[in-house]
Amino acid sequence: MKSDRSTQNLLVATALMAAIVFVTTRFIQIDLGFSRIKTGNVFCLLAGMLLGGWHGGLAAGIGSMLYDLTDARYASMFYVTLINFFAMGCVCGLIAHARGARGRNFRQNLLAAVSGQATYIALYFLSNVVQQISGNAQTVQSAAIAMLPKLGVSAINAAIAVTLSLVIAGPLMSALEKNGLLDRLS
């Protein structure tokens, strides 16, 4: 069983990563009108690699949800964002921490990041199709076709997020480990 100090460290790290996800989503993005290229996804994946499944998912979901709540265009769908980004961070973290790797195995982190992004894209696609069908009485086929431009941007976001999260994860994990901080999170 975890000590109170270890639990407290994990909660603080989860809150810190949620804040980083919010700030990077809020301030580092390119709005294309119909979609956005954003760096928040990088830190959603990094949260999973660093904190593991549940806490990484919470950091990704809460940070992304907070962004939605501060932007009138997305506020009504905050709960969908919470679920989708929680799933991204959680899947990434579960894979990155599987078999005792604790986010320290590059190949496992690569699989984790790709799987987290794939999970997010599938949920994003599904939630948008459902929203279009219920809002406009479109058929599933026409709603799916309307999503194609957004899927292209999602693929670009995914490539950026996977690449940058892996570039950042190695040095970050090394620095945290060198200073004895990484073990305090596990």
C-alpha positions in Angstrom: 0.0 0.0 0.0 1.3 3.5 -0.9 2.3 5.8 1.9 0.5 9.1 2.4 3.5 11.0 1.1 3.7 8.9 -2.1 0.0 9.4 -2.7 0.3 13.1 -2.1 3.2 13.4 -4.5 1.2 11.5 -7.2 -1.8 13.8 -6.7 0.4 16.9 -6.9 2.0 15.6 -10.1 -1.4 14.8 -11.6 -2.6 18.3 -10.8 0.6 19.8 -12.3 0.3 17.8 -15.5 -3.4 18.8 -15.8 -2.3 22.4 -15.5 0.4 21.9 -18.1 -2.1 20.2 -20.5 -4.5 23.2 -20.0 -1.9 25.8 -20.6 -0.3 24.2 -23.6 -3.8 23.5 -25.1 -4.9 27.1 -24.4 -1.9 29.0 -25.6 0.0 26.9 -28.1 -2.3 26.0 -31.0 -3.1 26.9 -34.6 -6.9 27.4 -35.2 -7.9 26.2 -38.6 -11.6 27.1 -38.2 -12.9 23.5 -38.5 -10.2 22.1 -36.3 -7.0 22.9 -34.4 -3.4 21.9 -34.5 -2.4 21.9 -30.8 0.4 20.8 -28.5 -1.8 19.8 -25.6 -1.9 16.3 -27.0 1.9 16.0 -26.4 1.4 16.6 -22.7 -1.6 14.3 -22.5 0.6 11.5 -23.8 3.5 12.6 -21.6 1.2 12.5 -18.5 0.4 8.9 -19.3 4.0 7.9 -19.7 5.0 9.7 -16.5 2.1 9.0 -14.2 0.7 5.7 -15.5 -2.8 4.9 -16.7 -5.3 6.3 -14.2 -3.4 9.4 -13.1 -2.1 10.2 -16.6 -5.7 9.8 -17.9 -7.0 12.2 -15.1 -4.3 14.8 -15.9 -5.1 14.6 -19.7 -8.9 14.6 -19.2 -9.1 17.3 -16.6 -6.6 19.7 -18.3 -8.4 19.3 -21.6 -11.8 19.7 -20.0 -10.7 22.9 -18.3 -9.7 24.3 -21.7 -13.2 23.5 -23.0 -14.8 25.2 -20.1 -12.8 28.4 -20.8 -13.9 28.6 -24.5 -17.5 29.2 -25.3 -17.2 27.2 -28.6 -16.4 24.0 -26.7 -17.9 24.5 -23.2 -21.1 22.5 -23.9 -19.1 19.4 -24.9 -16.7 19.5 -21.9 -17.8 16.0 -20.7 -17.0 14.4 -24.1 -13.5 16.1 -24.0 -13.0 14.7 -20.5 -13.8 11.2 -21.6 -11.8 11.3 -24.9 -8.6 12.7 -23.4 -8.9 10.6 -20.2 -9.0 7.6 -22.5 -5.9 8.9 -24.5 -3.8 9.4 -21.3 -5.0 6.3 -19.6 -4.3 3.9 -22.6 -0.9 5.5 -23.1 -0.1 5.2 -19.4 -1.3 1.6 -19.0 0.8 0.5 -21.9 3.9 2.6 -20.9 3.7 1.2 -17.4 2.9 -2.4 -18.3 5.2 -5.2 -17.2 7.0 -2.9 -14.7 8.4 -0.6 -17.4 7.1 2.5 -15.6 7.4 4.7 -18.7 11.1 4.0 -19.1 11.1 1.8 -22.2 11.3 3.7 -25.5 9.7 1.0 -27.6 6.9 0.5 -25.1 6.4 4.3 -24.9 6.2 4.4 -28.7 3.5 1.8 -28.7 1.8 3.6 -25.8 1.8 6.9 -27.5 0.5 5.6 -30.8 -2.2 3.5 -29.0 -3.3 6.5 -26.9 -3.6 8.7 -30.0 -5.4 6.0 -31.9 -7.9 5.7 -29.0 -8.4 9.4 -29.0 -9.0 9.7 -32.7 -11.5 6.8 -32.7 -13.4 8.4 -29.8 -13.2 11.9 -31.4 -14.5 10.5 -34.7 -17.3 8.6 -33.1 -18.4 11.5 -30.9 -18.4 13.9 -33.8 -20.4 11.5 -36.0 -23.0 11.0 -33.2 -23.2 14.8 -32.7 -23.7 15.4 -36.4 -26.4 12.7 -36.7 -28.3 14.0 -33.7 -27.9 17.6 -34.5 -28.6 17.6 -38.3 -30.5 14.3 -38.9 -27.7 13.2 -41.3 -27.0 9.6 -42.2 -24.0 7.9 -40.6 -22.3 7.8 -44.0 -22.7 11.6 -44.7 -21.6 12.4 -41.1 -18.5 10.2 -41.5 -17.6 11.9 -44.8 -18.0 15.3 -43.3 -15.4 14.3 -40.7 -12.7 13.5 -43.2 -11.0 17.0 -43.0 -11.0 16.8 -39.2 -9.4 13.3 -39.4 -6.6 14.7 -41.5 -5.8 17.4 -38.9 -6.1 14.7 -36.2 -3.5 12.6 -38.0 -1.2 15.6 -38.1 -1.8 16.3 -34.4 -1.2 12.6 -33.6 2.2 12.6 -35.5 3.3 15.7 -33.7 2.1 14.5 -30.3 3.7 11.1 -30.6 7.0 12.5 -31.9 7.4 15.3 -29.3 6.2 13.3 -26.3 8.8 10.7 -27.1 11.5 13.4 -27.6 10.6 15.0 -24.2 10.0 11.8 -22.2 13.5 10.4 -22.3 15.3 13.4 -20.9 12.5 14.3 -18.5 12.5 10.7 -17.0 16.3 10.8 -16.8 16.2 14.2 -15.0 13.5 13.1 -12.6 15.3 9.8 -11.9 18.6 11.5 -11.4 17.0 13.8 -8.7 15.1 11.0 -7.0 11.8 12.4 -8.1 10.6 9.7 -10.4 10.5 7.0 -7.7 8.4 9.3 -5.6 5.6 9.1 -8.2 5.4 5.3 -8.3 
